[in-house]
Amino acid sequence: MEAASKSLVDFAIQALAHASSLNNIPALAQRGAVSFELFLGGGPDPLITRERAMQNSLFAAVAAAGALMGLYADDPTCRPSSIAEETRKRSVERIPPKSKPAR
């Protein structure tokens, strides 16, 4: 990457975790996205994912890609503690992520 040789600071790419990007998560991670952001509330309505089944699918896809998931939960109706507990339970059962190639 040309940008990497010219950069004076470390940088990373964050991508959107949403139903519209679910099938692209592996490719986005492979191309350099190191984390994904899941909007639970408080952000632009088209970006918010409220359906628990879709949230679970997004968590699974991000974990399988070996990336991190960030949560944007600026909504009093969301209960991040219950989501964190669900994530913890799932992480105990998950297969370790594939190792990423060195950059």
BATORZA-993598 format. One line per field, with one value per atom (N, C-alpha, C, O): atom name; residue in three letters; residue number from 0; x, z, y. Coordinates in nm, 4 decimals. Layout:
BEGIN
atom <- (CA  ...) $
type <- (Ala  ...) $
seq <- (NUM  ...) $
u <- (X  ...) $
w <- (Z  ...) $
v <- (Y  ...) $
% end
This chain:
BEGIN
atom <- (N  CA  C  O  N  CA  C  O  N  CA  C  O  N  CA  C  O  N  CA  C  O  N  CA  C  O  N  CA  C  O  N  CA  C  O  N  CA  C  O  N  CA  C  O  N  CA  C  O  N  CA  C  O  N  CA  C  O  N  CA  C  O  N  CA  C  O  N  CA  C  O  N  CA  C  O  N  CA  C  O  N  CA  C  O  N  CA  C  O  N  CA  C  O  N  CA  C  O  N  CA  C  O  N  CA  C  O  N  CA  C  O  N  CA  C  O  N  CA  C  O  N  CA  C  O  N  CA  C  O  N  CA  C  O  N  CA  C  O  N  CA  C  O  N  CA  C  O  N  CA  C  O  N  CA  C  O  N  CA  C  O  N  CA  C  O  N  CA  C  O  N  CA  C  O  N  CA  C  O  N  CA  C  O  N  CA  C  O  N  CA  C  O  N  CA  C  O  N  CA  C  O  N  CA  C  O  N  CA  C  O  N  CA  C  O  N  CA  C  O  N  CA  C  O  N  CA  C  O  N  CA  C  O  N  CA  C  O  N  CA  C  O  N  CA  C  O  N  CA  C  O  N  CA  C  O  N  CA  C  O  N  CA  C  O  N  CA  C  O  N  CA  C  O  N  CA  C  O  N  CA  C  O  N  CA  C  O  N  CA  C  O  N  CA  C  O  N  CA  C  O  N  CA  C  O  N  CA  C  O  N  CA  C  O  N  CA  C  O  N  CA  C  O  N  CA  C  O  N  CA  C  O  N  CA  C  O  N  CA  C  O  N  CA  C  O  N  CA  C  O  N  CA  C  O  N  CA  C  O  N  CA  C  O  N  CA  C  O  N  CA  C  O  N  CA  C  O  N  CA  C  O  N  CA  C  O  N  CA  C  O  N  CA  C  O  N  CA  C  O  N  CA  C  O  N  CA  C  O  N  CA  C  O  N  CA  C  O  N  CA  C  O  N  CA  C  O  N  CA  C  O  N  CA  C  O  N  CA  C  O  N  CA  C  O  N  CA  C  O  N  CA  C  O  N  CA  C  O  N  CA  C  O) $
type <- (Met  Met  Met  Met  Glu  Glu  Glu  Glu  Ala  Ala  Ala  Ala  Ala  Ala  Ala  Ala  Ser  Ser  Ser  Ser  Lys  Lys  Lys  Lys  Ser  Ser  Ser  Ser  Leu  Leu  Leu  Leu  Val  Val  Val  Val  Asp  Asp  Asp  Asp  Phe  Phe  Phe  Phe  Ala  Ala  Ala  Ala  Ile  Ile  Ile  Ile  Gln  Gln  Gln  Gln  Ala  Ala  Ala  Ala  Leu  Leu  Leu  Leu  Ala  Ala  Ala  Ala  His  His  His  His  Ala  Ala  Ala  Ala  Ser  Ser  Ser  Ser  Ser  Ser  Ser  Ser  Leu  Leu  Leu  Leu  Asn  Asn  Asn  Asn  Asn  Asn  Asn  Asn  Ile  Ile  Ile  Ile  Pro  Pro  Pro  Pro  Ala  Ala  Ala  Ala  Leu  Leu  Leu  Leu  Ala  Ala  Ala  Ala  Gln  Gln  Gln  Gln  Arg  Arg  Arg  Arg  Gly  Gly  Gly  Gly  Ala  Ala  Ala  Ala  Val  Val  Val  Val  Ser  Ser  Ser  Ser  Phe  Phe  Phe  Phe  Glu  Glu  Glu  Glu  Leu  Leu  Leu  Leu  Phe  Phe  Phe  Phe  Leu  Leu  Leu  Leu  Gly  Gly  Gly  Gly  Gly  Gly  Gly  Gly  Gly  Gly  Gly  Gly  Pro  Pro  Pro  Pro  Asp  Asp  Asp  Asp  Pro  Pro  Pro  Pro  Leu  Leu  Leu  Leu  Ile  Ile  Ile  Ile  Thr  Thr  Thr  Thr  Arg  Arg  Arg  Arg  Glu  Glu  Glu  Glu  Arg  Arg  Arg  Arg  Ala  Ala  Ala  Ala  Met  Met  Met  Met  Gln  Gln  Gln  Gln  Asn  Asn  Asn  Asn  Ser  Ser  Ser  Ser  Leu  Leu  Leu  Leu  Phe  Phe  Phe  Phe  Ala  Ala  Ala  Ala  Ala  Ala  Ala  Ala  Val  Val  Val  Val  Ala  Ala  Ala  Ala  Ala  Ala  Ala  Ala  Ala  Ala  Ala  Ala  Gly  Gly  Gly  Gly  Ala  Ala  Ala  Ala  Leu  Leu  Leu  Leu  Met  Met  Met  Met  Gly  Gly  Gly  Gly  Leu  Leu  Leu  Leu  Tyr  Tyr  Tyr  Tyr  Ala  Ala  Ala  Ala  Asp  Asp  Asp  Asp  Asp  Asp  Asp  Asp  Pro  Pro  Pro  Pro  Thr  Thr  Thr  Thr  Cys  Cys  Cys  Cys  Arg  Arg  Arg  Arg  Pro  Pro  Pro  Pro  Ser  Ser  Ser  Ser  Ser  Ser  Ser  Ser  Ile  Ile  Ile  Ile  Ala  Ala  Ala  Ala  Glu  Glu  Glu  Glu  Glu  Glu  Glu  Glu  Thr  Thr  Thr  Thr  Arg  Arg  Arg  Arg  Lys  Lys  Lys  Lys  Arg  Arg  Arg  Arg  Ser  Ser  Ser  Ser  Val  Val  Val  Val  Glu  Glu  Glu  Glu  Arg  Arg  Arg  Arg  Ile  Ile  Ile  Ile  Pro  Pro  Pro  Pro  Pro  Pro  Pro  Pro  Lys  Lys  Lys  Lys  Ser  Ser  Ser  Ser  Lys  Lys  Lys  Lys  Pro  Pro  Pro  Pro  Ala  Ala  Ala  Ala  Arg  Arg  Arg  Arg) $
seq <- (0  0  0  0  1  1  1  1  2  2  2  2  3  3  3  3  4  4  4  4  5  5  5  5  6  6  6  6  7  7  7  7  8  8  8  8  9  9  9  9  10  10  10  10  11  11  11  11  12  12  12  12  13  13  13  13  14  14  14  14  15  15  15  15  16  16  16  16  17  17  17  17  18  18  18  18  19  19  19  19  20  20  20  20  21  21  21  21  22  22  22  22  23  23  23  23  24  24  24  24  25  25  25  25  26  26  26  26  27  27  27  27  28  28  28  28  29  29  29  29  30  30  30  30  31  31  31  31  32  32  32  32  33  33  33  33  34  34  34  34  35  35  35  35  36  36  36  36  37  37  37  37  38  38  38  38  39  39  39  39  40  40  40  40  41  41  41  41  42  42  42  42  43  43  43  43  44  44  44  44  45  45  45  45  46  46  46  46  47  47  47  47  48  48  48  48  49  49  49  49  50  50  50  50  51  51  51  51  52  52  52  52  53  53  53  53  54  54  54  54  55  55  55  55  56  56  56  56  57  57  57  57  58  58  58  58  59  59  59  59  60  60  60  60  61  61  61  61  62  62  62  62  63  63  63  63  64  64  64  64  65  65  65  65  66  66  66  66  67  67  67  67  68  68  68  68  69  69  69  69  70  70  70  70  71  71  71  71  72  72  72  72  73  73  73  73  74  74  74  74  75  75  75  75  76  76  76  76  77  77  77  77  78  78  78  78  79  79  79  79  80  80  80  80  81  81  81  81  82  82  82  82  83  83  83  83  84  84  84  84  85  85  85  85  86  86  86  86  87  87  87  87  88  88  88  88  89  89  89  89  90  90  90  90  91  91  91  91  92  92  92  92  93  93  93  93  94  94  94  94  95  95  95  95  96  96  96  96  97  97  97  97  98  98  98  98  99  99  99  99  100  100  100  100  101  101  101  101  102  102  102  102) $
u <- (0.0823  0.0000  0.0866  0.1766  0.0604  0.1381  0.1154  0.2099  -0.0084  -0.0386  0.0376  0.0823  0.0533  0.1228  0.2684  0.3227  0.3309  0.4715  0.4885  0.5984  0.3828  0.3899  0.3291  0.3404  0.2651  0.1952  0.2926  0.3882  0.2665  0.3457  0.2739  0.3304  0.1502  0.0714  0.0100  -0.0048  -0.0250  -0.0941  -0.2393  -0.2965  -0.2982  -0.4369  -0.5062  -0.4419  -0.6379  -0.7175  -0.8461  -0.8837  -0.9112  -1.0352  -1.1487  -1.1402  -1.2556  -1.3747  -1.4867  -1.5021  -1.5643  -1.6739  -1.8063  -1.8086  -1.9140  -2.0482  -2.0913  -2.0781  -2.1430  -2.2043  -2.3549  -2.4159  -2.4132  -2.5548  -2.6046  -2.5246  -2.7342  -2.7905  -2.7402  -2.7176  -2.7229  -2.6784  -2.5321  -2.4894  -2.4549  -2.3137  -2.2814  -2.1661  -2.3811  -2.3576  -2.2773  -2.1793  -2.3164  -2.2478  -2.1094  -2.0299  -2.0805  -1.9518  -1.8510  -1.7366  -1.8911  -1.8014  -1.6704  -1.5645  -1.6715  -1.5435  -1.4523  -1.3321  -1.5089  -1.4279  -1.3763  -1.2626  -1.4599  -1.4159  -1.3009  -1.2043  -1.3109  -1.2028  -1.0765  -0.9661  -1.0929  -0.9777  -0.9084  -0.7870  -0.9853  -0.9296  -0.8808  -0.8380  -0.8871  -0.8260  -0.9134  -0.8618  -1.0439  -1.1279  -1.0917  -1.0998  -1.0520  -1.0125  -1.1233  -1.1184  -1.2240  -1.3383  -1.4637  -1.4581  -1.5765  -1.7072  -1.7910  -1.7794  -1.8755  -1.9608  -2.1059  -2.1576  -2.1707  -2.3114  -2.3911  -2.3710  -2.4807  -2.5653  -2.6903  -2.7708  -2.7052  -2.8219  -2.9286  -3.0444  -2.8931  -2.9879  -2.9150  -2.7931  -2.9913  -2.9355  -2.8662  -2.8351  -2.8413  -2.7763  -2.8799  -3.0000  -2.8338  -2.9272  -3.0133  -2.9604  -3.1428  -3.2354  -3.2014  -3.2117  -3.1610  -3.1298  -3.0106  -2.9935  -2.9279  -2.8107  -2.8353  -2.7515  -2.9492  -2.9782  -3.0263  -3.1102  -2.9716  -3.0125  -3.0768  -3.0075  -3.2080  -3.2803  -3.3166  -3.3421  -3.3192  -3.3607  -3.2512  -3.1388  -3.2842  -3.1860  -3.1248  -3.0046  -3.2044  -3.1509  -3.0440  -2.9415  -3.0673  -2.9685  -2.8447  -2.7324  -2.8642  -2.7493  -2.6623  -2.5398  -2.7259  -2.6519  -2.5761  -2.4622  -2.6394  -2.5726  -2.4525  -2.3488  -2.4667  -2.3555  -2.2407  -2.1246  -2.2724  -2.1678  -2.0934  -1.9705  -2.1681  -2.1066  -2.0166  -1.9072  -2.0620  -1.9833  -1.8551  -1.7489  -1.8647  -1.7465  -1.6475  -1.5270  -1.6974  -1.6099  -1.5419  -1.4223  -1.6170  -1.5602  -1.4526  -1.3591  -1.4666  -1.3683  -1.2463  -1.1488  -1.2510  -1.1380  -1.1265  -1.0182  -1.2375  -1.2369  -1.3036  -1.3525  -1.3046  -1.3684  -1.5017  -1.5212  -1.5946  -1.7242  -1.7352  -1.7125  -1.7698  -1.7984  -1.9487  -2.0166  -2.0006  -2.1443  -2.1704  -2.1066  -2.2630  -2.3111  -2.4512  -2.5458  -2.4630  -2.5896  -2.6453  -2.6905  -2.6422  -2.6899  -2.8421  -2.9005  -2.9046  -3.0494  -3.0905  -3.0514  -3.1681  -3.2049  -3.2876  -3.2966  -3.3481  -3.4268  -3.3396  -3.3864  -3.2124  -3.1195  -3.0585  -3.0354  -3.0328  -2.9696  -2.8374  -2.8317  -2.7309  -2.6016  -2.5538  -2.4824  -2.5910  -2.5444  -2.5986  -2.5276  -2.7243  -2.7792  -2.7144  -2.6955  -2.6806  -2.6131  -2.4722  -2.4258  -2.4045  -2.2704  -2.2746  -2.1869  -2.3739  -2.3873  -2.4100  -2.3517  -2.4937  -2.5186  -2.3902  -2.3602  -2.3152  -2.1891  -2.0904  -2.0219  -2.0828  -1.9931  -2.0293  -1.9413  -2.1568  -2.2013  -2.1619  -2.1145  -2.1819  -2.1496  -1.9990  -1.9555  -1.9187  -1.7744  -1.7161  -1.6127  -1.7801  -1.7340  -1.7486  -1.6686  -1.8496  -1.8789  -1.8121  -1.8077  -1.7598  -1.7134  -1.5784  -1.4985  -1.5557  -1.4289  -1.3317  -1.3715  -1.2069  -1.1115  -1.1042  -1.1110  -1.0903  -1.0846  -0.9607  -0.8591  -0.9730  -0.8586  -0.7525  -0.7844  -0.6277  -0.5235  -0.5155  -0.5347  -0.4864  -0.4780  -0.3344  -0.2398  -0.3191  -0.1841  -0.1134  -0.1776  0.0166  0.0943  0.0896  0.0884  0.0870  0.0825  0.2170  0.2334) $
w <- (0.0000  0.0000  0.0000  0.0829  -0.0903  -0.0985  0.0230  0.0723  0.0721  0.1876  0.3109  0.3896  0.3291  0.4473  0.4505  0.5579  0.3363  0.3334  0.3562  0.3888  0.3400  0.3577  0.4896  0.5237  0.5635  0.6853  0.8000  0.8188  0.8763  0.9949  1.1218  1.2310  1.1073  1.2200  1.1828  1.0651  1.2838  1.2596  1.2235  1.2770  1.1365  1.1003  1.0790  1.0552  1.0879  1.0687  0.9964  0.9916  0.9417  0.8687  0.9468  0.9859  0.9693  1.0353  0.9320  0.8535  0.9327  0.8373  0.9119  1.0321  0.8411  0.8973  0.9071  0.8112  1.0242  1.0417  1.0324  1.1229  0.9241  0.8953  0.8035  0.7394  0.7971  0.7082  0.5651  0.4942  0.5229  0.3860  0.3633  0.2487  0.4709  0.4549  0.5036  0.4972  0.5517  0.6102  0.5189  0.5631  0.3950  0.3033  0.2618  0.2075  0.2875  0.2493  0.3639  0.3429  0.4840  0.5992  0.5777  0.6057  0.5299  0.5090  0.4102  0.4336  0.3023  0.2027  0.2574  0.2302  0.3347  0.3935  0.4914  0.4933  0.5720  0.6654  0.5906  0.6284  0.4857  0.4068  0.3410  0.3204  0.3084  0.2430  0.3422  0.3017  0.4722  0.5683  0.6777  0.7667  0.6754  0.7856  0.9107  0.9107  1.0164  1.1387  1.2425  1.3397  1.2216  1.3125  1.2362  1.1282  1.2965  1.2380  1.3449  1.4631  1.3042  1.3988  1.3780  1.2663  1.4868  1.4849  1.5562  1.6752  1.4843  1.5411  1.6008  1.5296  1.7329  1.8018  1.8223  1.8470  1.8127  1.8316  1.8400  1.8559  1.8289  1.8437  1.7211  1.7176  1.6221  1.4996  1.3904  1.4172  1.2679  1.1557  1.1427  1.1405  1.1344  1.1342  1.0321  1.0652  0.9086  0.8128  0.8536  0.8001  0.9474  0.9896  1.1127  1.1481  1.1783  1.3035  1.2763  1.1893  1.3524  1.3437  1.4765  1.5769  1.4772  1.6011  1.6128  1.7231  1.5023  1.5041  1.5649  1.5148  1.6730  1.7449  1.6561  1.6644  1.5721  1.4853  1.3912  1.3683  1.3375  1.2486  1.3280  1.2801  1.4490  1.5332  1.5565  1.5455  1.5887  1.6123  1.4872  1.4962  1.3714  1.2461  1.2198  1.1729  1.2501  1.2303  1.3256  1.2848  1.4530  1.5486  1.5007  1.5054  1.4551  1.4093  1.2881  1.2804  1.1941  1.0731  1.1067  1.0522  1.1958  1.2348  1.3100  1.2859  1.3999  1.4741  1.3787  1.3917  1.2838  1.1878  1.1014  1.0567  1.0784  0.9977  1.0809  1.0268  1.2124  1.2978  1.3285  1.3607  1.3187  1.3417  1.4752  1.5446  1.5094  1.6315  1.5976  1.4870  1.6948  1.6767  1.7768  1.8963  1.7272  1.8131  1.8148  1.7145  1.9291  1.9412  1.9607  2.0438  1.8850  1.9050  1.9622  1.8906  2.0921  2.1609  2.2302  2.3444  2.1628  2.2206  2.2149  2.1478  2.2870  2.2882  2.4218  2.4523  2.5018  2.6335  2.6288  2.7294  2.5144  2.5067  2.4826  2.4972  2.4454  2.4269  2.5605  2.6452  2.5787  2.7016  2.6659  2.6494  2.6536  2.6143  2.7056  2.6599  2.8340  2.9233  2.8802  2.8888  2.8338  2.7884  2.6573  2.6338  2.5725  2.4470  2.4773  2.4161  2.5723  2.6101  2.6664  2.6364  2.7464  2.8037  2.6932  2.6962  2.5972  2.4844  2.4050  2.3645  2.3831  2.3100  2.3860  2.3258  2.5192  2.6006  2.5886  2.5731  2.5955  2.5828  2.4468  2.4368  2.3432  2.2090  2.1902  2.1208  2.2520  2.2319  2.2944  2.2488  2.3977  2.4609  2.3632  2.3655  2.2781  2.1861  2.0502  1.9724  2.0209  1.8842  1.8550  1.9451  1.7297  1.6823  1.6751  1.6332  1.7141  1.7064  1.5644  1.4680  1.5501  1.4167  1.3409  1.3991  1.2093  1.1244  1.1470  1.1718  1.1382  1.1559  1.0304  0.9187  1.0521  0.9395  0.8873  0.9640  0.7586  0.7028  0.7550  0.7800  0.7713  0.8150  0.7074  0.5877  0.7531  0.6560  0.6419  0.5656) $
v <- (-0.1178  0.0000  0.1240  0.1378  0.2118  0.3347  0.4239  0.4854  0.4322  0.5173  0.4720  0.5555  0.3423  0.2907  0.3351  0.3610  0.3442  0.3851  0.5346  0.5794  0.6121  0.7570  0.8044  0.9221  0.7149  0.7536  0.7772  0.7019  0.8832  0.9134  0.8687  0.8748  0.8242  0.7753  0.6411  0.6085  0.5649  0.4386  0.4700  0.5651  0.3942  0.4171  0.2838  0.1816  0.2866  0.1662  0.2047  0.3218  0.1063  0.1295  0.0649  -0.0515  0.1420  0.0901  0.0878  0.1814  -0.0197  -0.0355  -0.0478  -0.0738  -0.0292  -0.0389  -0.1849  -0.2610  -0.2232  -0.3550  -0.3334  -0.2766  -0.3782  -0.3531  -0.4643  -0.5324  -0.4826  -0.5853  -0.5675  -0.6656  -0.4423  -0.4156  -0.4538  -0.4674  -0.4712  -0.5065  -0.6481  -0.6908  -0.7202  -0.8521  -0.9443  -1.0043  -0.9560  -1.0475  -0.9985  -1.0752  -0.8704  -0.8134  -0.8079  -0.7676  -0.8474  -0.8365  -0.9132  -0.8572  -1.0371  -1.1059  -1.0316  -1.0192  -0.9836  -0.9118  -0.7789  -0.7404  -0.7084  -0.5819  -0.6055  -0.5292  -0.7104  -0.7430  -0.7825  -0.7432  -0.8592  -0.9017  -0.7827  -0.7844  -0.6802  -0.5614  -0.4556  -0.3475  -0.4867  -0.3963  -0.3395  -0.2719  -0.3639  -0.3156  -0.3956  -0.5184  -0.3262  -0.3956  -0.3956  -0.4710  -0.3104  -0.3094  -0.2691  -0.2103  -0.3029  -0.2732  -0.2051  -0.2374  -0.1111  -0.0375  -0.0787  -0.0746  -0.1185  -0.1575  -0.0491  -0.0248  0.0153  0.1205  0.0561  -0.0039  0.0696  0.0153  0.1213  0.0876  0.2459  0.3547  0.4867  0.4912  0.5944  0.7271  0.7822  0.9012  0.7017  0.7476  0.7676  0.7661  0.7861  0.7986  0.6727  0.5615  0.6894  0.5759  0.4671  0.3490  0.5021  0.3948  0.3081  0.1985  0.3554  0.2787  0.1929  0.1100  0.2118  0.1426  -0.0001  -0.0232  -0.0950  -0.2353  -0.2727  -0.2896  -0.2856  -0.3171  -0.4651  -0.5134  -0.5368  -0.6768  -0.7634  -0.7668  -0.8331  -0.9142  -1.0220  -1.0472  -1.0855  -1.1906  -1.1341  -1.1982  -1.0159  -0.9539  -0.9127  -0.9286  -0.8599  -0.8252  -0.9484  -0.9416  -1.0609  -1.1850  -1.2294  -1.2752  -1.2157  -1.2524  -1.1636  -1.2105  -1.0348  -0.9412  -0.9722  -0.9723  -0.9986  -1.0365  -1.1607  -1.1662  -1.2594  -1.3840  -1.3609  -1.4168  -1.2790  -1.2522  -1.1766  -1.2067  -1.0789  -1.0015  -1.0908  -1.0838  -1.1737  -1.2655  -1.3637  -1.3900  -1.4174  -1.5122  -1.4471  -1.5135  -1.3160  -1.2427  -1.2033  -1.1513  -1.2277  -1.1947  -1.0464  -0.9976  -0.9745  -0.8301  -0.7979  -0.8870  -0.6712  -0.6226  -0.5588  -0.5084  -0.5613  -0.4960  -0.3815  -0.3998  -0.2651  -0.1512  -0.1287  -0.1509  -0.0847  -0.0593  0.0888  0.1534  0.1417  0.2782  0.2631  0.2306  0.2870  0.2582  0.3818  0.3740  0.4942  0.6197  0.6254  0.7105  0.5326  0.5241  0.4636  0.3510  0.5354  0.4839  0.3556  0.2852  0.3237  0.2006  0.0780  -0.0349  0.0992  -0.0130  -0.0492  0.0372  -0.1766  -0.2226  -0.2884  -0.4103  -0.2098  -0.2672  -0.3788  -0.4681  -0.3767  -0.4819  -0.6185  -0.7187  -0.6231  -0.7512  -0.7946  -0.9140  -0.6987  -0.7312  -0.7820  -0.8782  -0.7165  -0.7606  -0.9024  -0.9834  -0.9325  -1.0669  -1.1702  -1.2786  -1.1369  -1.2268  -1.2490  -1.3613  -1.1422  -1.1525  -1.2407  -1.3234  -1.2232  -1.3045  -1.4524  -1.5371  -1.4829  -1.6225  -1.6789  -1.7921  -1.5996  -1.6469  -1.6644  -1.7563  -1.5760  -1.5834  -1.7090  -1.7578  -1.7624  -1.8851  -2.0014  -2.0949  -1.9960  -2.1054  -2.0904  -2.1857  -1.9712  -1.9482  -2.0107  -2.0363  -2.0340  -2.0860  -1.9692  -1.8605  -1.9870  -1.8760  -1.8203  -1.8965  -1.6873  -1.6267  -1.6715  -1.7094  -1.6656  -1.6968  -1.5897  -1.4734  -1.6297  -1.5296  -1.4446  -1.4927  -1.3161  -1.2230  -1.2231  -1.2410  -1.2034  -1.1956  -1.0706  -0.9686  -1.0784  -0.9627  -0.8552  -0.8839  -0.7319  -0.6194  -0.5576  -0.4624) $
% end
